[in-house]
Amino acid sequence: MARRKKLKLPKFLNLPTSALSLGAFMLVNYWCQANAFIPSVKPTQLPVKHNWQWWRSNEYTSQTNNPDVVLMGSSLIMIPITLVEADHSNKQIDSVKHYRSICLEDGLQNTASKPRKTSVTVFNFALPGSMVSDQYMVASSLFKDKQKPKLLVLGLTLRDFIDSGVECAASTPTYQFFKHYFEDQAQDDLSKVALQTGKMWQGVTEKAQDWMDRNLYLSGKRLSAQYLNNAFWQKEISSVTGGDEKLDDNMVVAPSKDMMDSLFGDAVEPGQFLFTPYATAPYQDNTREYKRRFKDYDPTKLAIQEKFLTKLLAHCKEQNIEVMIVNMPLTPQNMALMPDGAYEKYLSTSSSLVRQYGGRFVDLNNGGFGIENFKDTAHMNSAGGKKLVESIAASIRSDRALSAMIVPDNKLAGTANTVK
């Protein structure tokens, strides 16, 4: 009986399964990219965490009219402004949903002595833990064309440039959210700056993810694909049931039970952060926190954030948005924790850059705020918030060009001694 020959498979079919899978993936990826298979989706529709960035950007883009003034900065702006809002309105404020600064609006319009003649609006876009690079991400994504404010008031301090807890500009929740507003070459140019680090091992996760998103089409379009898939099945189900049942989106993360996680990047929902009018709390010594933030000072980080400040100022100049940078008040205890020479470098560079681009620099860290104005070594309480709002309003009203642009019916004052 003749012996049957053993069938030999082609060599490429003898490859390990993992190699075949990779090859198939690359072919599908190439075909999808060549045919632009996955349409772009608006960033606000993507299935991402509903964090502070998501809430603020949705509120901002849903505005019927552009705000006259946008406040930006970290929690050093966010917390005192919200505290004074509760006192000003004499009602509880939900900081997740309350995006306006009524107290600054009234301060700009002198409503204490006369009724409003014009309607000035102020949008509070301050985000907890923000770096200067985050301010650029917000402004370059949203403040342009028909959505731009007349004036950007940006509160800054040294921490916004050198926080040791931020390995690179691409590490922050704000960067990760707003990077979806950039495409193709713009995203390539952005990542070259955002992924720079002083040490090789820093930002490894962000660098790997960035490479995948920019070089693998299916990776970069994964959130768009999920949204489109969800929208398709939603439509199919609704056509059958005739109802408005909504599919759960497993990419939208539920709010964390840990308040600190929700404050710094995790999902947050209305009702989690409520501010009661005239609430008092004992002064907290948070020197340990700021020792960590200022630990292992890296001048490279400062230089990278200075690049983002330059990009922010250039964007605003291009869009004809006036800029006022406010050097935020701090306690002597906080100042004592800073690396030698770093604060002076930050102050000199920031003030020089804003003047170079035709902006205003207001120094409020000049001894005008006492310890009674602070809830800890860096964050102001409601009394400090009231003083902060009054100082910002006075600086705007005393600038003839800004006053005429924002509140044209207000009487012009002299020149504020805080403006440099």
Sequence and secondary structure as in RCSB ss.txt:
>XXXX:A:sequence
MARRKKLKLPKFLNLPTSALSLGAFMLVNYWCQANAFIPSVKPTQLPVKHNWQWWRSNEYTSQTNNPDVVLMGSS
LIMIPITLVEADHSNKQIDSVKHYRSICLEDGLQNTASKPRKTSVTVFNFALPGSMVSDQYMVASSLFKDKQKPK
LLVLGLTLRDFIDSGVECAASTPTYQFFKHYFEDQAQDDLSKVALQTGKMWQGVTEKAQDWMDRNLYLSGKRLSA
QYLNNAFWQKEISSVTGGDEKLDDNMVVAPSKDMMDSLFGDAVEPGQFLFTPYATAPYQDNTREYKRRFKDYDPT
KLAIQEKFLTKLLAHCKEQNIEVMIVNMPLTPQNMALMPDGAYEKYLSTSSSLVRQYGGRFVDLNNGGFGIENFK
DTAHMNSAGGKKLVESIAASIRSDRALSAMIVPDNKLAGTANTVK
>XXXX:A:secstr
          GGGGS HHHHHHHHHHHHHHHHHHTT S    GGGS     HHHHHHHHHHT SS  SEEEE SH
HHHHHHHHHHHHHHTS EETTT  B HHHHHHHTTTTTS  SS   EEE   TT  HHHHHHHHHHHSSGGG  S
EEEEEE THHHH TT SSGGGSHHHHHHGGG  HHHHHHHHHHHT  SSTTTTHHHHHHHHHHHH HHHHTHHHH
HHHHHHHHHHHHHHHH S      TTS    S HHHHHTTS   TTSSEE TT        HHHHHHHTTT  HH
HHHHHHHHHHHHHHHHHHTT EEEEEE    HHHHHTS TTHHHHHHHHHHHHHHHTT EEEE  SS S GGGBS
SSS B HHHHHHHHHHHHHHHHTSHHHHHHH TTS      TTB 
